[in-house]
Amino acid sequence: MSQTLRRAAAAALLLSVAALLSGCGGGKVVTRVDTGEQIDLSGNWNDLDSQKAAADLVQQSTSGTPWIEDWLASQGRKPTIIVGELRNKSAEHIPVKTLVADLEKMFINSGKVKVVASAEEREGVREERADQQEYASVETMKRWGLERGADFMLLGEVNALIDREEGDEVKFYQVDSYFVNLEDNTKVWVGQTRIKKFVGRGAYRP
């Protein structure tokens, strides 16, 4: 074997060993953590932001606000609500369905209002009800025309502002929401919650 071939073979062997070692030691490490632990890698909107925003808005809209008391006094029952469209007006991808789910859960758990399913969810329920008309017993099938109509719809939007300077960022999120009376379109409650984050190479010191 010529010296050139020997060198080429040795180089190929070294590359193979290096690739093997890299493959053995370069895998990802996955660690399970508590779902309530605060982990913020990118500074983008995350699950904790969704939970905080939902908790703030539900607390604001159900604690000491006159619209629920007024409804109870005039109708003698809890208001029925539906969580409608929450638009993401920011440039960042924000999974608003997660925020909607958090809002629904917290409204239900508050005990102050009743929550009806979304339009998409109702379609699935109606398919099941239609199926029952053919296959379920007369005693257990659910009747048509008894759905509970919502009295109020929650609407809103998420906006974000980002201030950047030399690798550091300040992210400001604002969630505005309001309840609308579905019969006469009046706004009966307006609320707002804000989240501010510093994302930088070092600790933020005010």
N, C-alpha and C positions, 0 to 999 in steps of 0.2 A: 504494500500500500504506500502510495506516495505521501510525502510530508503534507501536501495540500489537502489530500483526502483525510489524513489523520486529524488535521486541525478542524476540518469541517465536521467530522464525526464527533470530536470532542465538544465542539460548540453546540451541536445538536443535542448531545447528551446533557450538557449543562442547562440548556433551555428546557428540556423535558423535566429535569429535576426541579428547576425553579418553578415551573408551572404546577408540578405536583405539590410542592410545598405551599405554594400560594393557594391552591385549591383546598388544601387541608386546613389552613389557618385563617382563611378569609371569609368564612361563612358568617351569617348574621347570628346574633345572640338575641333570643326572645325571652323576655321575663314577664310573667304575669304580675299585674299590680292591682291594687284595690281600685274599683271604678270611681271612687270618690276622691282619689289622690289627684292633686293639682299638678298636671304635667303640661307644659306649654313649650313646644319645641320651636315652632316657627313664629309664634305671635299672632297667627291668623285666628279667626273665629273658630272656636272649638266647642266640645260638648259642655264644658263648664260655663262658657259664655251663654249658651242656649238655656241652660238650667237657671242661671242667675237672672237673665232677662225675663224668662217666663215667671219665675218666683216674684220678681219685682212687680210685673204688670198685674199678676193675679192678686197680689196683696193690695196694690193701689186700687184696683177696680172693685174689690169685694169688702174692703174694711173701711167702715165709716163713710161710705159713699151713698148719697141719697137715692140714686136711681133704683137700687134693689129694694130699699125700704118703701119707696113710692109705689113700686110695682106690687109688693106684698100687700100694702094697704088698699090698693085699688082692685087687685085681682084675687087676693087671698091665697096665693100660691107662689112658689119660687119661680123666677124667670127662667125660661128655657133659652139657651144660647147655642150658637154654632160658631166655630172658629173658621172664618172665611179665609180669603187670600191675604197672605203676608208677603209683600213684594220685596225682593232684594234689589235695591237701587244702587248698591255699591259695585265697584269693579271687581271685588273679591267673590270667589265662589262661596256662598253660604247656603248650606242645606236647610232651607226653611221648613221642610217637612218635619225635621227633628224639633224645631222650635214649636211647630203646631202641635206635635205629639206631647211635648213638655207642657204646653199651655192646657191642652185638654186634660191631661192627668192631674194637674194642679187645680184646675177649676173643679173637677169632679171631687177630688179629695178635700176641697175647701168646704163642701157641703152647702154652699150658699146659692148655687145655681144647678140646673139640670143641663146636660150637654147632649145634643143629638149628633148623629153621624154625619160625615161629609157627604157631598153629592156622589162621589165615587164609591164610598162605602155603602151608601143606600142602594145603589144598583146591585151590588152583591147580595144584600139582604133581600131585595125584591125578587131576585132570581130564586133564592131559597124559599121564599114565601110562595112563589108560583109553583115550585116543585112540590111543596107540601099540599097544594090543592089537588094534586093528582095522586100522590103516593102516601100521604100521612092520613091517620085516622081522623074521623070527624071531630072526635073529642080533643085532639091535640093540634090540628092544623090551625094556623094563625090567619085571621081574617084580613081582608083588604080594607083600606080606608080608615085605619085607626092610627096611622103614624102621627107622632107628636110634631107639630110645626114649631119652629123656633120663633121666639119673640124678638130676639136681638142677635145681630151678627157682629163678630169682632173682625175688624179689618186693620191693616197697618202696613208699615214698610220699614226696612232696615237700610240705614245710610252709614257711610264710613268716610272718615278723613284720615289721611296719612301725611305726617310731617317727617321728612328725611333730611339728615345732615351727617356726612362723613361716616356712613355705615350704621348710624343709629336711626331708629324710627320711633315715633310716637303714633300709635293707632287709636283712633277714637271712633267708637261705634255708637250709634243712636237708633233706638227702636221706638217709633211712634205708633200708637194704636188707639182705636176708638170703637165704642159700641154704637151701632145704629139700630133704631127701632125699625123692624121690618115692615111695619104697617104704614108709618107716615114719614120714614126716612130721617127722622130727627136724631141728632147725635146726643146720646144721654150721658156719655162719659168719654173723656180724652185723657190718655196717659202717655208717659214717656220714661224710658230708662236709658242709662248711658254706661258704657264700659270704656275705660281708657287703659292702654298698655304701653309700657316702654320696652322696646326691643333693641338691645345693644350689645356691645362687646364687653361692657363692664356693668357693674351694679349702678342703678339710678340713685342719685343722692340729691334730694331737693334742697 
